[in-house]
């Protein structure tokens, strides 16, 4: 830990891990000064940190589904010294609890919001942020909260190690976002709702999904509640069981919808901001991207939700809004930083070595050897 250059506070957090786990950690500085970590059994890191804390640990989440998920995991592992709470509830009951010995901020890319930051400052204790995308949704860094960044291995390595599923990426349609307004680093939702609820776009979306991923368990990421409801109705009318879920869906109904989706009664789950972070459903095969975004973090959190590993599975990412032109692909090499904003990728257009199959017209497939060319530098990339 000392050779890796971690601060004293960060070393103290890693020191609570049992020796058997510490021996599996390899820490080093990358060329940009960030600490990288490789863990043979990475799933043990989070739970072991909590389990071996001498005192109470508090795990902060932003969704009830994540709270339920973590509490279930802790019960299965026999962890009794952890309290899991949504930041909304914790914010309103700060004076009712002693400061935890360890504060774990799940989905730490959200931690710069006022409520999260207030809780972190109030407890002023050892704090660990956990996220697959260590950058704010608006692209700004997290160095004003966290002192060290310990990076996991890359998505490419996770695919090679069979921790994530390989994927095919399809871009069958696109929408014109050139004239949309930007607010806080991303498109204005009112503008997105207007363009995405066009009847012609709905038809293209259904036809694209049927030709590429018919029958696959799918999560659709929508712009608004009405957009999600109309998309679910579209699939249901076509004979594919679908449902809509959003933050206003009653708690019991949300739980039932999630149970039905996990159990296979629902094939297409159309959501607005509910399944973008943390929720893990191994047999989801397809992500349907219907929400244009300039946010790298939001894009990765949504696009990669179908990449949970299962033997023989090849995930399908259907990008109907051209998000690949604004964000690095899921397994791109990304330079993370606590001090620099996320770097925008070069704009790309799609070329084909051979005519694409009819089912994947205008598609970029990582399996078929299609080519992407950078307009800015002329670099040709091919698998």
Buried (B, 14 or more C-beta within 10 A) or exposed (E): BEEBBBEEEBBEBBEBBEEEBEEBBEBEEEEEEBBBBBBEEBEBBBBBBBBBBEEBBBBBBBBBBBBBBBBEBBEEBEBEBBBBBBBEEBBEEEEEEEEBBBBBBBBBBBBBEEBBBBBBEBBEBBBBBBBBBBBBBBBBBBEEBBEBBBBBBBBBEBBEEEBBBBBBBBBBBBBEBEEBEEEEBBBEBEBBBEBBBEEEBBEBBBEBBBBBBEEBBBBBBBBBBBBBBBBBBBBBEBEBBBBBBBEEBEEEEBBBBBEBBBEEEBBBBBBBBBBBBBBEBEEBBBBBBBBBBBBBBBBBBBBBBBBBBEEEBBBBBBBBBBBBBBBBBBBEEBEBBBEBBBEEBBEBEBEBEEEBEEBBBEBBBBEBEBBBBBEEEEEEEEE
